Amino acid sequence: MTTYTLMKKLISVKDLVVEGYRLEELPDGTMKLIIRVRPVKAKQCRCSICGRRIPKYDRSEHLRTWRALDFGGVLIELEGHAPRGTCKEHGVVTMDVPWAFPDSGFTKDFDRTVAWLARTVSKSAICEFMRISWRTVGRSIGRAVDELEPDHNCRLHDLVRIGIDETSYSKGHRYITTVVNHDTNTVVWVAQGHGRMVLDSFFQSLTEVERAKIEVVSGDGAKWISEAVKFWCRPDVLRCTDPFHVVSWATEALDKIRREAWQEANKEVKELKKEVKPKRGRPAADDVERKMYEEAKKAARSIKNSRYALGKAPENLTENQAAKLELIEAENRVLFRAYQLKERLRILLKLKDPEDALAELNRWLLSAAHSRIPEMVELGRKIRRHKEYILNFIRTGISNARVEANNNKISLLIHRAFGFKNFRNMVSLIMLVCSDLTIQLPNRPIKCDNPLQNACSNTFCV
C-alpha cells in the first residue's frame, strides 16, 4: 500500500484523489498535516446545490483548505481547488467537493462528529475538544441536520395525533411553540413566540389533505390552541386537555384557600397574643388564655406548612404530613373540603370508562358549585368550560406528557449551551435531539432504523 492510498483510507472519503502531503509545525508547537486532494473526474465541475455538471465561471488557482478530524492529536487539513461555476438554475456557485458540505470549511465527518457530540456534551466541551469556536458548533449542527433532513417538512407528513405547547427559552418572556407527533414522540415543528398567530403559521404549512388527517390534538387549557384547532381542523377532531394542567388548576385554587386560611389563623393568633401575659415555660393548668394562644399558634403553623401535604396524594403522605391533614380536618373544615374536592378531581381523571368519568365529573361539578367556597366555584366553572376536552382525554388516553418531556429536553439543551444568540442554531439542535435521526460517525457500521430519515436523505444512510 502506497502512502497516498493510506492517506485516502484514513480520510475515509470516496471519489477523492490524494496528490500530495506535507507536515508543518505551528508556532505553538502543534503539528499539522496538510493533504493535497482533488475530486475524481466524474465528480468535478458539479453544482454544490443540485449536483448537475456545470461549466467553470473563472479559472482561479486559489487553494482552499478544509479542516478534517484529528489523527492522534495532529491537526489535519485538506487542501484543494474549489472554483466557481455557472448553474442555469442557481447562478454562480462554488463547485461541489465530495468531502465537504457547501460553504463549509470543514469536512462532512467533522460536522457530523460535532453534531453527534452536541446531543450530550456542552458547547464549551466541544469547543475545547474539537478546537473550534463557539459559533462554529452551531453552524456544524445546522449543516449536519440539513444533510439528515434536506426537506424539513417531511416530518409534517401523515400527522394523526399531535401535541402543542409553549416553553420559555430565554429571559424576558421569550417563548417558542413546539408541536410533537405522539406516534413517533418527535418534535415536528418549532417557531418563535406563542399565541394564535404562531399556531396559525403551523397549520398554514400543512396542506389541506394533511390537516384532514389530524384526529387528536392535545394541549393545555389555552384558548388560542382551541380556537386554532377549531378553525383549521375537521369538526370531529378530538381536542384533549392535559390532566396535569387540570390538577394544577385545582392545586392552585387549593393553595389560594390555604393562604387565606393561614392569614385568618395568623390574625387570630395576633389577637390572642395581646391578651396573653408574658410568661416563660409551659402554661399553668388554669391559664386558659395562654392555652388558647398556644393551640391557635399550632393550628396556624400547621396550615402554613401544609402546602406539600395538601398537594400530594394520600398514598404518598409521610407521617408528619398525614398528621397535619388530620389537624386541618379538625380545625379548618373549609380547607379540608377543598382538599377533598381536589382529590376527587385527581381520581376521576384516572378513570378509563368515559361513561363513568362523565357521571363522576357531573357529580364533582355539582359539589364544586354548592361548596360555597369561591375558589372552588370558580374552578368548577373553568372545568365545565373544558369538560368535553377532559372527556376526550379519557376516551383517547392522550395527554401532553410527551410534549412536556420534550420541553424538558429543550430546557436542558438551552441551559447546557448557556443560551443561544442564533435562533436557527437552537432550532437545529432541537430538531436533532428531539428526534430519532441517526448520525453516522466515521469508520463505523452504517445503521439507520428511521424510515423517515431514509425517505428524506439518499446520500447519508445508503
C-alpha positions in Angstrom: 0.0 0.0 0.0 1.4 3.4 -1.0 1.4 6.4 1.3 -1.2 8.1 -0.9 -3.5 5.1 -0.6 -3.0 5.1 3.2 -3.9 8.8 3.4 -7.0 8.2 1.3 -8.1 5.3 3.6 -7.5 7.4 6.7 -9.5 10.4 5.3 -12.3 7.9 4.5 -13.9 9.8 1.6 -14.9 8.3 -1.6 -14.4 9.9 -5.0 -11.2 11.6 -3.9 -7.6 11.5 -5.2 -4.6 12.3 -3.0 -2.0 14.3 -4.8 0.5 15.1 -2.1 1.0 16.0 1.6 3.3 17.9 3.9 3.8 18.2 7.6 4.1 21.6 9.3 4.8 22.7 12.8 2.8 25.7 14.1 4.3 28.4 16.3 2.7 26.9 19.4 4.3 23.5 18.7 1.2 21.8 17.3 1.8 19.5 14.3 -0.4 19.9 11.3 -0.7 17.5 8.3 -1.8 19.2 5.1 -3.1 16.7 2.4 -3.5 17.9 -1.2 -6.6 16.4 -2.7 -8.9 16.7 -5.7 -12.2 15.1 -6.7 -12.2 12.2 -9.2 -13.0 13.3 -12.8 -16.6 12.1 -12.5 -17.3 14.4 -9.5 -15.6 17.5 -10.9 -17.5 20.6 -12.2 -20.7 19.9 -10.2 -23.1 22.4 -8.8 -23.0 22.3 -5.0 -26.8 22.7 -4.8 -28.3 20.5 -7.4 -25.3 18.3 -8.3 -25.5 18.9 -12.1 -22.4 19.3 -14.2 -21.8 23.0 -14.9 -19.2 25.0 -16.8 -16.5 26.9 -15.0 -17.1 30.6 -14.2 -13.5 31.5 -13.6 -10.1 29.7 -13.6 -8.8 30.8 -10.3 -5.9 28.8 -8.9 -6.6 29.8 -5.4 -6.3 26.9 -2.9 -8.9 26.3 -0.2 -8.5 24.3 3.0 -11.0 22.2 4.9 -10.4 21.1 8.5 -10.7 17.3 9.0 -10.8 15.2 12.1 -7.5 15.0 14.0 -5.2 11.9 13.8 -3.9 11.2 17.3 -3.8 14.9 18.2 -2.3 16.0 14.8 -4.3 18.6 13.0 -5.4 17.5 9.6 -6.3 19.9 6.7 -7.4 19.0 3.2 -6.1 21.4 0.5 -7.5 21.7 -3.0 -9.2 23.8 -5.7 -12.9 24.8 -5.5 -13.5 27.0 -8.4 -16.8 28.7 -9.2 -19.2 27.6 -11.9 -22.3 28.8 -13.6 -25.5 26.8 -13.0 -28.6 27.6 -15.1 -30.8 27.2 -12.1 -28.7 28.6 -9.2 -26.4 31.1 -11.0 -22.8 31.4 -10.0 -21.9 28.9 -7.3 -18.9 27.3 -5.8 -18.4 23.9 -7.3 -19.1 20.8 -5.1 -16.4 18.8 -3.5 -17.2 15.2 -2.2 -15.6 15.7 1.2 -17.4 18.8 2.5 -20.8 20.4 2.6 -21.4 23.6 0.5 -20.0 26.8 2.0 -18.2 24.8 4.8 -14.6 25.0 5.9 -14.8 21.5 7.5 -15.2 18.0 6.2 -18.5 16.2 6.4 -17.1 13.8 9.0 -16.1 16.8 11.1 -19.5 18.3 11.0 -21.2 15.0 11.8 -19.0 14.4 14.8 -19.7 17.9 16.2 -23.4 17.2 15.8 -23.2 13.8 17.5 -21.3 15.4 20.4 -23.8 18.2 20.7 -26.5 15.7 21.7 -24.9 15.1 25.1 -21.9 17.4 25.6 -21.9 21.2 26.2 -20.7 23.6 23.7 -17.7 24.6 25.8 -16.5 21.0 25.9 -17.0 20.6 22.1 -15.0 23.8 21.5 -12.2 22.6 23.7 -12.1 19.0 22.3 -12.6 19.9 18.6 -10.5 23.1 18.7 -13.2 25.3 17.1 -15.1 28.4 18.1 -18.5 28.7 19.9 -20.3 29.8 16.7 -18.8 27.1 14.6 -20.6 24.5 16.7 -24.0 25.9 15.8 -23.1 26.1 12.1 -21.8 22.5 12.1 -25.1 21.2 13.7 -27.1 23.1 11.1 -25.2 21.6 8.2 -25.5 18.1 9.7 -29.2 18.4 10.2 -29.7 19.8 6.7 -28.0 16.6 5.4 -30.1 14.3 7.6 -33.3 16.1 6.5 -32.9 18.1 3.3 -36.7 18.6 3.4 -37.6 19.6 7.0 -41.3 19.4 6.1 -41.1 15.7 5.8 -41.9 15.5 9.5 -45.2 17.1 8.8 -46.4 14.3 6.6 -49.0 11.8 8.0 -49.6 13.6 11.3 -52.5 12.0 13.1 -52.1 12.7 16.8 -50.2 15.8 17.8 -49.4 17.8 21.0 -49.0 21.6 21.2 -47.3 23.6 23.9 -45.1 26.6 24.5 -42.0 26.9 26.6 -39.6 29.7 27.6 -36.1 29.7 26.0 -34.7 33.0 27.4 -35.3 35.7 29.9 -37.7 38.5 29.2 -40.7 36.2 28.4 -39.3 34.8 25.2 -41.2 31.7 24.2 -41.1 29.0 21.5 -44.1 26.9 20.4 -43.4 23.3 19.8 -45.6 20.6 18.0 -44.9 17.0 18.9 -46.0 13.9 17.0 -47.4 11.5 19.6 -47.0 8.5 17.3 -43.2 9.0 16.9 -42.5 11.1 20.0 -40.6 13.6 18.0 -40.7 17.4 17.6 -42.0 18.1 14.2 -42.3 21.9 14.2 -40.7 24.8 16.2 -41.4 28.5 15.9 -40.5 31.6 17.9 -43.3 33.2 20.0 -46.6 31.8 21.2 -50.3 32.5 20.6 -52.9 32.1 17.9 -50.9 33.8 15.1 -47.9 31.5 15.7 -50.0 28.4 15.7 -51.8 29.5 12.6 -48.5 29.5 10.7 -48.1 25.8 11.6 -51.4 24.8 10.2 -50.8 27.0 7.1 -47.6 25.0 6.5 -49.8 21.9 6.2 -51.7 21.0 3.1 -55.5 20.6 3.2 -55.1 16.8 3.0 -52.5 16.8 5.8 -54.8 18.9 8.0 -57.7 16.5 7.3 -55.6 13.6 8.6 -55.2 15.0 12.1 -57.5 13.2 14.5 -56.4 14.2 18.0 -54.8 17.4 19.3 -53.6 17.6 22.9 -52.6 20.7 24.9 -53.2 22.7 28.0 -56.3 24.8 28.5 -55.0 27.7 26.4 -57.9 29.3 24.5 -55.7 30.1 21.4 -55.0 26.4 20.9 -58.7 25.5 20.9 -59.5 28.4 18.5 -56.8 27.4 16.0 -57.8 23.7 16.1 -61.4 24.6 15.6 -60.6 26.9 12.7 -58.1 24.7 10.8 -59.0 21.1 11.6 -62.0 18.9 10.9 -65.1 19.4 13.2 -64.7 15.9 14.6 -61.1 16.4 15.7 -60.7 15.4 19.4 -59.2 18.3 21.4 -57.7 16.9 24.6 -56.9 18.9 27.7 -53.9 17.6 29.6 -54.8 16.1 33.0 -51.6 17.5 34.6 -52.8 21.1 34.0 -56.3 20.2 35.2 -54.9 19.0 38.5 -52.6 22.0 38.7 -55.7 24.3 38.4 -57.2 22.6 41.4 -53.9 22.7 43.3 -53.6 26.5 42.7 -57.1 27.1 43.9 -56.4 24.9 47.0 -53.2 26.8 47.7 -55.1 30.1 47.5 -57.6 28.8 50.0 -54.7 27.7 52.2 -53.1 31.1 52.2 -56.4 32.8 53.1 -56.9 30.3 55.9 -53.4 30.9 57.2 -54.0 34.7 57.1 -57.2 34.3 59.2 -55.5 31.9 61.7 -52.5 34.2 62.0 -54.7 37.2 62.6 -56.4 35.2 65.4 -53.0 34.4 66.9 -52.0 38.0 66.9 -55.3 39.0 68.7 -54.8 36.3 71.3 -51.2 37.3 71.9 -52.3 40.7 73.1 -54.3 39.1 75.9 -51.7 36.6 77.0 -49.4 37.6 79.9 -45.7 37.3 79.1 -44.6 34.1 81.0 -42.0 31.5 80.4 -42.3 27.8 80.4 -45.5 25.8 79.9 -48.9 27.3 80.6 -50.4 26.6 84.0 -53.5 24.5 84.3 -55.7 27.4 85.0 -54.1 29.7 82.3 -56.9 29.3 79.7 -55.9 32.3 77.6 -52.4 31.1 77.1 -53.6 27.6 76.2 -55.9 29.1 73.6 -53.0 31.1 72.2 -50.7 28.0 72.0 -53.4 25.9 70.3 -54.2 28.7 67.8 -50.5 29.2 67.1 -50.1 25.4 66.5 -53.1 25.4 64.2 -51.8 28.4 62.2 -48.3 26.8 61.9 -49.9 23.5 60.6 -51.8 25.4 57.9 -48.8 27.4 56.9 -46.6 24.4 56.5 -49.2 22.2 54.8 -48.7 23.1 51.2 -46.9 19.9 50.2 -49.3 17.8 52.4 -52.3 19.2 50.6 -50.8 18.9 47.2 -49.6 15.2 47.5 -51.8 12.1 47.0 -52.9 10.5 50.3 -50.9 7.3 49.5 -47.7 9.4 49.2 -48.0 11.3 52.5 -45.4 11.0 55.3 -46.5 10.5 58.9 -46.0 14.2 59.7 -48.0 15.3 56.6 -50.8 12.9 57.5 -50.9 14.4 61.0 -51.1 17.9 59.5 -54.1 16.8 57.4 -55.8 15.3 60.5 -55.3 18.6 62.3 -56.7 20.6 59.4 -59.7 18.3 59.2 -60.4 19.0 62.9 -59.6 22.8 62.8 -60.5 24.0 59.3 -63.3 22.3 57.6 -63.4 24.7 54.6 -59.8 23.9 53.7 -60.3 20.2 54.2 -63.4 20.2 51.9 -61.4 22.0 49.2 -58.7 19.3 49.6 -61.3 16.6 49.2 -62.6 18.2 46.0 -59.1 18.3 44.6 -58.6 14.6 45.4 -61.9 13.7 43.8 -60.9 15.5 40.6 -57.5 13.8 40.5 -59.0 10.4 41.0 -61.7 10.8 38.3 -59.1 11.7 35.8 -57.7 8.2 36.2 -60.9 6.5 35.2 -60.8 4.5 31.9 -64.6 4.3 31.1 -65.8 7.6 29.6 -69.4 7.0 30.9 -68.2 6.5 34.4 -65.9 9.5 34.1 -68.8 11.7 32.8 -71.1 10.7 35.7 -68.4 11.3 38.2 -67.4 14.6 36.6 -71.0 15.8 36.7 -71.2 14.9 40.4 -67.9 16.8 41.0 -69.2 19.9 39.2 -72.3 19.8 41.3 -70.3 19.5 44.5 -68.0 22.4 43.5 -70.9 24.6 42.6 -72.6 24.0 46.0 -69.4 24.1 48.1 -69.8 27.8 49.0 -66.1 28.2 48.5 -65.5 31.0 45.9 -62.2 29.5 44.6 -63.8 26.1 44.1 -66.9 27.6 42.5 -64.7 29.4 40.0 -62.7 26.2 39.4 -65.9 24.4 38.7 -66.8 27.0 36.0 -63.4 26.5 34.4 -63.7 22.7 34.5 -67.1 23.0 32.9 -65.7 25.0 30.0 -63.1 22.3 29.4 -65.5 19.4 30.2 -65.5 17.9 26.6 -61.7 18.3 26.3 -61.2 16.4 29.6 -63.6 13.6 28.5 -61.7 13.4 25.2 -58.5 12.7 27.1 -60.2 9.8 28.9 -61.5 8.5 25.6 -58.2 8.6 23.9 -55.7 8.4 26.8 -53.5 11.0 25.1 -52.0 13.7 27.3 -49.3 16.3 26.9 -46.7 14.1 28.8 -44.6 13.6 25.7 -44.7 17.4 24.9 -43.7 18.3 28.4 -40.9 15.7 28.3 -39.5 17.2 25.1 -39.8 20.7 26.6 -37.6 19.4 29.5 -35.1 18.3 26.9 -35.2 21.7 25.3 -34.7 23.5 28.6 -31.7 21.2 29.3 -30.2 22.0 25.9 -30.6 25.7 26.4 -29.2 25.5 29.9 -26.2 23.4 28.8 -25.4 25.8 25.9 -25.8 28.8 28.2 -28.4 30.2 25.9 -28.5 30.8 22.1 -27.9 34.1 20.3 -28.7 32.5 16.9 -32.3 31.2 16.9 -31.7 29.0 13.9 -28.9 27.1 15.6 -31.2 26.5 18.6 -33.9 25.1 16.3 -31.4 22.8 14.5 -30.2 21.4 17.8 -33.8 20.9 19.0 -34.7 19.1 15.7 -31.6 16.9 16.1 -32.0 15.9 19.7 -35.8 15.7 19.9 -36.0 13.2 17.1 -35.0 9.7 16.0 -32.4 10.9 13.5 -29.3 8.7 13.2 -25.9 10.4 12.9 -23.4 8.2 11.2 -20.0 8.5 12.7 -16.9 7.8 10.5 -15.5 4.3 10.2 -18.4 2.6 11.8 -21.1 0.2 10.5 -23.9 2.0 8.9 -27.2 1.7 10.8 -30.3 3.7 10.3 -33.6 2.4 11.5 -35.6 5.6 10.8 -37.7 5.2 7.6 -38.4 8.9 7.7 -34.7 9.7 7.5 -34.2 7.3 4.7 -37.0 9.0 2.8 -35.5 12.4 3.3 -31.9 11.7 2.5 -30.5 9.3 -0.1 -26.9 10.3 0.5 -26.4 9.8 4.2 -27.6 6.3 5.0 -27.2 4.2 2.0 
